[in-house]
Amino acid sequence: MPRLFGAFARLDKPIDFESLDGEPVDLIFLLLAPEAAGADHLKALARVARMLRDSSIAGRLRAMHDGATIYTLLTATPTPDAA
């Protein structure tokens, strides 16, 4: 695997993951990285975390049903105020 690979899933039935906020989990990200990725995987994880802290983005991910639209949202270039 020459580069990072990510996958997103939205669960129909949220699961209790004993999270700090007590909320069940319904949005899942999988990140696969090559051994030589260095800190790239950490940057990707930080970006996902920033995105999900934005309740409007999380809400949009929950409401979207078209894979292409979800992909566009997840791969959009972040704006400076979203950092």
N, C-alpha and C positions, 0 to 999 in steps of 0.2 A: 504494500500500500504506500504509494509515494507521497500522499498528502492527507490532510485531515478529512474526515468524513463524518457527517452528522445526520441524525435521523430524529424526527419529531413524531410523537403520537399523542393523541387526545383520547383519553379513556371515556367510554360511555358511562361507566360506573366507577366513580372515584374510589380510591382505596385509602384506608387509614395508614399513615406512614409514621405516626407518632411525631409529627413535625412540631417545631417550636411554637408555631402560631396555632396549632391545634386543628388546622384545616386539612381536609382530605386532599390527596394528590390526584389531579386529573390531567395535567400536562407533563409529558415526559420527554426528555432529550437524551439521546445516546450520542456520545462522541468517541470516535475511534481515531487514534493518532499513531503514526509510525514511530518507531523507537527513536529516530533521529529528529523528531519534531521540535526538540528543545522546549522553549517556553510557549510555543504557538498554541498548545492545547490549553494552557492556563489563560491565555488571552481570549480564546474562544469561550471557555467556561465563564470568564468574567463578563463577556458580552451577553451571553445567555442570561446570566444573573441580573445584569442591568435591565435587559429587556423585560424580564418577568417581574421586576420590582415596579414597573410601570403598569398600574392596574388597567389602563386603557388598552395596552397591547395584549395583556393576558386575556382581557375580555374579548378583544377582537379574535384572538386565537380560538377561544371557546365558541364563538359565534360563526366562524368561517367554516364552509363545507367544501369549498373548491380547493383542491391540492395546489393548483397553480397560484392562486391568490395567497394561500398560506406560505408557499415558497417565496413569493415576492416580499411579503412582510418580513419573513425571517432573514432574508438576504439583503434587505435594504441597507444602504449606507447609513450608519447612525449619524444623527445630527450632533453638533458640539454640545448642546444642552442636555443630550441624553446620556452623556458620559458620566 
